[in-house]
Amino acid sequence: MGGFMVSWRLLLAGLVVVLVLGLFLAYLFLYRPGVETTTQRPGVKLLIVTRLAPEEGDALKRRFLASSIARDYGIVDVEFRKEDVSKWPLYSTGGLGDLFFIGGYAVYKDLCERGLLAPIDDAEVLRVAESIGAYIHRGPDGRVCFIAVSRTIFSYTVNSKFLDKYGLQVPESWDDLAKPEFSKPLLSGEALISFPKPSKSTTAARTLQLILQKYGWELGWVILTMMGANSYIVESSEKARDDVALGITGLAPTVLVYGIRAEIESGGNAKFIAAKNGVLPDISPVALAKDTRNKEAALAFIKWLLSPEGQRALAELFYYLPYIKPEDTLLGRIYEDVSSNIFNYDPEEASRWERSVIYYFEAAIADPDTNTLLKKVWVKALELYSRGLLSRDDLLRIQGELGKPLTLRIIVETRDFTREYAIEINKSIAEDTLFRDKFMDSIKRAAIERYNSILRELERIG
């Protein structure tokens, strides 16, 4: 019995020695004086709601995940989810999304004013943003709602082979596109332009805003109506880019990066054009979703975008104009090309009527029924002109009649679609789908009535 007790005590003592030795060795391995240690973070996946195309999101994801910032904050994956801006509010609450990235000023301002963005209150992020001159937007409560991490350039891309087929010169400015000679493809059953639906394309929405600001409300709608008559209406900016690259059409409104890609894909037939005094520089915002579950990691992504590494990625991948201009890129040459043609775009003013304008365009000009009828009317006018039955002044008068803002009737109210009325209903268009549907239905009916009236007038001529 005594021998057993001695053996048991020796065994217990041995176990204690082994345990102490193990703890000591672990201490030596994990803690080394003078070497900083970091706490291992659980793997984080960010969901970023965006207007970037899937391939663009994938390219930016690879750059970011390879960065030391992503590693330091334990970010192991990023999903860039392209969504229509009408769906963005759904990602603000319930922890469904973490960030919003790229898209229109008006969208971010609306999310901010509706309390759907978490404030960006990280002192380091704000310090860096201020130091590089980034645009910082504060909400009604004074807190930072979103930050612009770069600027985006919008104009149009042409396909010279398509233009040559019809003996057309490269248009120098947006209003050139309303000239009758640019409707030649229409007489052969083709379209000069691929124009995306503005509710699905930031590029198209910016184009509407630029033209209405640059040329004024009345003339702007005439130009947009003639562009619509000369367009295939397509579902996305990517489709418009591919059409002009392939020579399916001769022109498409594009962001700079899509113009550069079209040039490459077309073997040089396509070229990005800086419209004369008509290049729109827009901010590229980023914001936190109100109920993000990964605020620290989301702020880390913003830090990276504002860093020299992130700024270079935006320049090299998307040809954005960053606040920190990287060396040894094409941006120097491109900036020289566009800087003398920058239009003084006012995003705050445009945000007051943006949604009204988008859905007016889609009902009066881009809807399949109205667009088909609009083309029919304009082709008839061109044919009469070619036969000498209409003068050029007659053509310009018909353009004015086609493009004059419509009078609409919603329930018992009859109103002209003026800028003031567009501002008045903008919030309802954005938030009330029932009102929006009634508005679009009223616009479509008014457009069809007008186009048919002009067509009957032309048919009486010959």
C-alpha positions, 0 to 999 in steps of 0.5 A, a space after each residue: 500500500 505504501 509503495 503504491 502511494 509513493 508511485 502515485 505521488 511520483 506520477 503526479 509530480 511528474 505530470 506537474 513538471 511536464 505541465 509547467 514545462 509545457 506552459 514555459 515553452 509555450 510562453 517562450 514561443 508565443 511571447 518574445 520580448 521586443 516583438 509586437 503580437 497581434 490578436 487573431 481575428 475571426 475571418 470576416 466577409 464584407 458585402 459591398 452593394 455597388 454599381 460596379 460590373 461583376 468583373 470590376 468587383 472581382 478585380 478590386 476584390 483581388 487587389 484589396 484581399 492582397 493588401 496588408 490592411 485586409 490581412 490585419 483586419 482579418 478580412 478573408 472575402 469580399 462580395 461586390 453585389 451589383 444592384 439597381 439603386 432602387 434596391 439599395 435601401 434593403 441592404 441598409 438595415 438588418 445587417 444585410 450589407 456592409 458598405 455602398 460603393 460607387 453610384 450617383 450622388 443623389 442616391 447617397 444623399 437620399 440614403 443619408 437623409 433617410 437615416 440609412 447610412 451609419 456615420 463614418 466617425 473613424 478619426 483616422 479615416 477622416 484625417 486621411 480623407 481631408 489630407 488628400 482633398 477628398 469630398 466629405 458629405 455631412 448629413 443634416 445632423 452634421 455627421 459624415 454620411 459618405 466620402 468620395 474616394 475618387 472622381 469618375 469621367 463620363 462622355 461617349 465612345 464612338 466606333 469609327 468603322 460604323 461612322 465611316 459606313 454612313 459617311 459620318 464625322 465623329 460628333 464633337 459635342 452632345 448637341 451634334 447628335 440631334 443633327 439630322 445627318 446623324 439619323 442616316 443609320 435609322 433609314 437603313 434599319 440600324 441605330 447610331 446609339 446604344 443607350 442604357 436605361 437610366 434606372 439601370 445605368 449610372 452612366 445614362 443617368 449622368 448623361 441625362 443630367 449633363 445634357 439638361 444642365 448644359 443645354 437647358 430644360 427645353 433644348 435638353 429634352 429635344 436633344 435627348 428625344 432625338 438621341 432616343 429616336 436614334 438609339 437601341 435602348 439596352 439594359 445596361 452600360 456593359 451592353 452599350 459598351 459592347 455594342 460600340 466595341 463590336 460596331 453594332 452601333 456607332 456611339 454609346 455614352 460611357 464612363 472612361 474605363 468602358 471607353 478604354 476597354 472598348 478601344 482595346 476590344 475593338 482593335 482600335 475601331 472604338 475611341 473614347 471622345 471627350 465631348 466639347 465642353 461636355 465631359 462630366 466629372 462625378 464623385 465616386 462615393 463610399 458609405 457604411 450601411 446603417 446596420 453593418 455587422 462588420 463596421 471595423 472591417 468596413 472602415 478598413 476597406 475605406 482606409 484602403 481606398 484612401 491609401 496610396 495603394 487603393 488610389 492606384 488600384 482605382 486608377 489602374 483598374 477603372 481609370 478613375 481620377 484619384 485624389 492621389 495621382 499615381 505615377 507611371 499610368 495613362 492618367 496623365 495623358 487622359 487628364 490632359 485630354 479631358 481637363 479642357 472640356 470639363 463641364 461644371 456639373 452641379 450634382 446637388 442641383 441634379 439630385 433635386 429632379 434626378 428620379 423624375 427625369 429618369 422615369 420620364 425618359 423611360 416612359 416617353 422615350 425608352 419604353 418599347 412602344 413609345 420608342 418604336 413610334 418615335 422612330 416611325 415618326 422621325 423616319 417618316 420626317 426624314 423620308 419626306 425631307 429626302 424627297 424635298 417635301 420638307 425643308 431643314 427648318 421643317 425638320 427642326 420644327 418637328 424635332 422641337 415638337 417631338 421633344 417638347 416636355 409633355 403635359 401629363 394628367 395624373 388622376 384629376 391633376 394636369 401639369 406640364 413636365 417643367 423643371 419645377 414640377 420635376 423637383 416637386 414630385 422627385 421624392 414621390 417618384 423615388 419612394 412611392 412606387 404606386 405614384 411612379 407607376 401612375 406617372 409613367 403611365 400618364 407620360 406614356 399615354 401623352 407621348 403616344 398621343 403626341 407622336 401619333 398626332 405628328 405622324 398623321 400630320 406628316 402622312 398628310 404631306 406625302 
